[in-house]
Amino acid sequence: MFPQEVDTLKARDRRGQERAITGNRLTSWAFAEAYGAPDAETAEGAALSWARERSREAGVRAVTPGNGDALRLLAAAGGARAVVEIGTGTGVSGMYLLRGMRPEGVLTTVDTEPERQQFARQAFRMAGHAPNRARFIPGHALDVLPRLTDGGYDLVFCDGDRLEYLEYLAESLRLLRPGGLVCFAGVFAGGRTVDSAAQPTEVRRLRELLRTVRESRELMPALLPVGDGLLCAARAWTP
């Protein structure tokens, strides 16, 4: 066999291995995304399916199951009693957060669209959550957040206007107790955050957020590859 033919076979083998690795990664990602999904026959599963359908109809982003699982885990691990959610949507992420929070915990959820909050209210009720578990505040997040209590929250979840994520971060540092968590959904922006091509303002703002969180002495960050990217950071116990 000529050297040229050997090189061609090696190249084909490498391409085959790369395809297998890519396929395995995609399969593993899909498996992880579906891993913690509740049974559709349960009240929680039926409520999530209903809320996701309302989200699709309204053209609203909803967290993926893997993203929701991570939020639920973080709320549970932190023993969260008080959580702020920026971007109620139709209640998908709120149900994951409520599931992880302490039984007496209260979710404060903010959205510019009261109609969507009505869907979330109904979804929470379908999932079996008491009405006093959630406080719905309609309005623009940057108008609402300054009215909330300094250092009064265990977790802030941001899934609103990505152009405002840096402002949400500043408010979160004020709202969180030491050791509390702030999380930002969608920071991969469909892969555009790491794409070297010219990007719109939203993506440039996400890059600035990632850099600011990583360089902050007040935060201990981790970037989780779930959904479309979940940036999490704990507020340091000492500045």
C-alpha positions as CSV (number, residue, x, y, z in Angstrom):
1,M,0.0,0.0,0.0
2,F,1.3,3.4,-1.0
3,P,2.0,6.1,1.8
4,Q,-0.7,8.3,0.2
5,E,-3.3,5.6,0.5
6,V,-2.3,5.0,4.2
7,D,-2.7,8.7,4.9
8,T,-6.1,8.6,3.3
9,L,-7.2,5.7,5.4
10,K,-5.9,7.3,8.6
11,A,-7.8,10.5,7.7
12,R,-11.0,8.5,7.2
13,D,-10.5,6.8,10.5
14,R,-10.0,10.1,12.3
15,R,-13.2,11.5,10.8
16,G,-15.1,8.3,11.8
17,Q,-13.8,8.7,15.4
18,E,-14.7,12.4,15.5
19,R,-18.3,11.6,14.3
20,A,-18.6,8.8,16.9
21,I,-17.3,11.2,19.7
22,T,-19.7,13.9,18.5
23,G,-22.6,11.4,18.4
24,N,-21.8,10.1,21.8
25,R,-21.7,13.6,23.3
26,L,-25.0,14.5,21.8
27,T,-26.5,11.2,23.0
28,S,-25.1,11.8,26.5
29,W,-26.4,15.4,26.5
30,A,-29.9,14.2,25.5
31,F,-29.8,11.5,28.2
32,A,-28.7,14.1,30.9
33,E,-31.4,16.5,29.8
34,A,-34.1,13.8,30.2
35,Y,-32.7,12.2,33.3
36,G,-34.6,14.0,36.0
37,A,-37.8,14.6,34.1
38,P,-40.9,13.8,36.3
39,D,-43.3,11.2,35.1
40,A,-45.9,12.7,32.9
41,E,-48.6,10.8,34.9
42,T,-47.7,12.7,38.1
43,A,-49.3,16.1,38.9
44,E,-45.8,17.8,38.6
45,G,-45.1,16.2,35.2
46,A,-48.6,17.1,33.8
47,A,-48.2,20.7,35.1
48,L,-44.8,21.0,33.5
49,S,-46.0,19.7,30.2
50,W,-49.0,22.0,30.3
51,A,-46.7,25.0,31.1
52,R,-44.2,24.1,28.3
53,E,-47.1,24.0,25.8
54,R,-48.3,27.4,26.9
55,S,-44.7,28.6,26.6
56,R,-44.5,27.3,23.0
57,E,-47.8,28.9,22.1
58,A,-46.6,32.3,23.5
59,G,-43.2,32.1,21.9
60,V,-41.5,32.3,25.3
61,R,-38.2,30.7,26.1
62,A,-38.5,28.0,28.8
63,V,-35.7,26.3,30.6
64,T,-34.8,22.8,29.4
65,P,-35.3,19.8,31.8
66,G,-31.6,19.6,32.5
67,N,-31.5,23.3,33.3
68,G,-34.5,22.9,35.5
69,D,-33.0,20.0,37.3
70,A,-29.9,22.1,38.1
71,L,-32.0,24.9,39.5
72,R,-34.0,22.5,41.6
73,L,-30.8,20.9,42.9
74,L,-29.2,24.3,43.7
75,A,-32.3,25.5,45.6
76,A,-32.4,22.2,47.6
77,A,-28.7,22.2,48.3
78,G,-28.8,25.8,49.6
79,G,-31.9,25.1,51.7
80,A,-33.5,28.1,49.9
81,R,-36.4,29.8,51.7
82,A,-36.5,33.0,49.6
83,V,-35.9,33.0,45.9
84,V,-36.2,35.8,43.3
85,E,-37.0,34.8,39.7
86,I,-36.6,37.4,36.9
87,G,-38.8,36.2,34.0
88,T,-41.8,34.2,35.2
89,G,-42.7,33.0,31.7
90,T,-45.5,30.5,32.0
91,G,-44.1,28.9,35.2
92,V,-41.7,26.2,34.0
93,S,-38.6,27.4,35.8
94,G,-40.7,28.4,38.8
95,M,-41.9,24.9,39.3
96,Y,-38.4,23.5,39.4
97,L,-37.4,26.2,41.9
98,L,-40.4,25.6,44.1
99,R,-39.7,21.8,44.1
100,G,-36.2,22.4,45.4
101,M,-37.0,25.1,48.0
102,R,-37.9,24.4,51.6
103,P,-41.6,23.6,52.1
104,E,-42.2,27.0,53.7
105,G,-40.1,28.8,51.1
106,V,-41.6,31.7,49.0
107,L,-40.7,32.4,45.3
108,T,-40.9,36.0,44.3
109,T,-41.3,36.0,40.5
110,V,-41.2,39.1,38.3
111,D,-42.4,39.5,34.7
112,T,-43.5,42.3,32.4
113,E,-46.5,40.2,31.1
114,P,-49.2,39.6,33.7
115,E,-51.0,37.3,31.3
116,R,-48.1,34.9,31.4
117,Q,-48.1,35.0,35.2
118,Q,-51.7,33.8,35.2
119,F,-50.5,30.7,33.3
120,A,-47.8,30.2,35.9
121,R,-50.3,30.6,38.7
122,Q,-52.4,27.9,37.2
123,A,-49.4,25.6,36.6
124,F,-48.2,26.0,40.2
125,R,-51.7,25.1,41.4
126,M,-51.8,22.1,39.0
127,A,-48.4,20.9,40.5
128,G,-49.8,21.1,44.0
129,H,-48.1,24.2,45.3
130,A,-50.1,26.3,47.8
131,P,-51.0,29.8,46.6
132,N,-48.8,31.4,49.4
133,R,-45.7,29.7,48.0
134,A,-45.4,32.3,45.2
135,R,-45.5,36.1,45.1
136,F,-46.2,37.4,41.6
137,I,-45.0,40.9,40.8
138,P,-45.8,42.3,37.3
139,G,-43.4,44.9,36.0
140,H,-40.0,45.7,34.7
141,A,-37.4,43.9,36.7
142,L,-35.1,46.9,37.1
143,D,-38.1,48.8,38.6
144,V,-39.1,46.0,40.9
145,L,-35.7,44.7,42.2
146,P,-34.7,47.9,44.0
147,R,-37.8,47.5,46.2
148,L,-36.8,44.1,47.4
149,T,-35.0,43.6,50.7
150,D,-31.2,43.8,50.9
151,G,-29.6,40.5,51.8
152,G,-33.0,38.8,52.1
153,Y,-32.7,36.1,49.4
154,D,-30.9,32.8,49.0
155,L,-31.1,32.5,45.2
156,V,-31.7,34.9,42.3
157,F,-32.5,33.3,39.0
158,C,-32.2,35.5,35.9
159,D,-34.0,34.6,32.7
160,G,-35.3,38.0,31.5
161,D,-33.9,40.5,29.1
162,R,-30.3,39.4,28.3
163,L,-29.3,43.0,27.5
164,E,-30.0,43.7,31.2
165,Y,-28.1,40.8,32.7
166,L,-25.3,43.0,34.0
167,E,-27.8,45.2,35.8
168,Y,-29.5,42.1,37.2
169,L,-26.1,41.0,38.5
170,A,-25.6,44.3,40.4
171,E,-29.0,44.0,42.0
172,S,-28.4,40.4,42.9
173,L,-25.3,41.2,44.8
174,R,-27.4,43.5,47.0
175,L,-30.3,41.1,47.3
176,L,-28.3,37.9,48.2
177,R,-27.2,36.8,51.6
178,P,-23.5,35.7,51.9
179,G,-23.3,32.3,50.4
180,G,-26.4,32.9,48.2
181,L,-26.5,32.0,44.5
182,V,-27.2,34.0,41.4
183,C,-27.9,32.1,38.1
184,F,-28.2,33.3,34.5
185,A,-29.9,31.2,31.9
186,G,-29.0,31.1,28.2
187,V,-25.4,32.4,28.4
188,F,-24.3,30.2,25.5
189,A,-26.7,32.1,23.2
190,G,-27.0,29.1,20.9
191,G,-23.2,28.8,20.6
192,R,-22.7,32.4,19.6
193,T,-21.0,33.4,22.8
194,V,-17.9,31.4,21.8
195,D,-18.2,32.2,18.1
196,S,-15.4,34.4,16.9
197,A,-17.6,36.0,14.2
198,A,-19.1,39.5,14.7
199,Q,-22.0,39.2,17.1
200,P,-25.1,41.3,18.1
201,T,-25.2,43.5,21.2
202,E,-26.9,40.8,23.2
203,V,-24.0,38.3,22.8
204,R,-21.4,41.0,23.5
205,R,-23.3,41.8,26.7
206,L,-23.3,38.1,27.7
207,R,-19.5,37.9,27.1
208,E,-19.1,41.0,29.4
209,L,-21.3,39.3,32.0
210,L,-19.2,36.1,31.9
211,R,-16.0,38.1,32.2
212,T,-17.4,40.3,35.0
213,V,-18.6,37.3,37.1
214,R,-15.3,35.4,36.6
215,E,-13.2,38.4,37.7
216,S,-15.3,39.4,40.6
217,R,-13.8,39.0,44.1
218,E,-17.3,38.8,45.5
219,L,-18.4,35.7,43.5
220,M,-17.4,32.1,43.2
221,P,-18.6,31.1,39.7
222,A,-19.3,27.9,37.7
223,L,-20.5,27.7,34.1
224,L,-22.8,24.6,33.8
225,P,-23.3,23.1,30.3
226,V,-27.0,22.4,30.7
227,G,-29.7,23.8,28.4
228,D,-28.3,26.8,26.6
229,G,-25.7,27.4,29.4
230,L,-26.3,28.2,33.0
231,L,-23.9,30.6,34.7
232,C,-24.0,30.3,38.5
233,A,-22.1,32.1,41.1
234,A,-22.1,32.1,44.9
235,R,-21.7,35.3,46.8
236,A,-18.5,35.0,48.9
237,W,-18.9,34.8,52.6
238,T,-16.3,37.5,53.0
239,P,-15.6,40.3,50.6
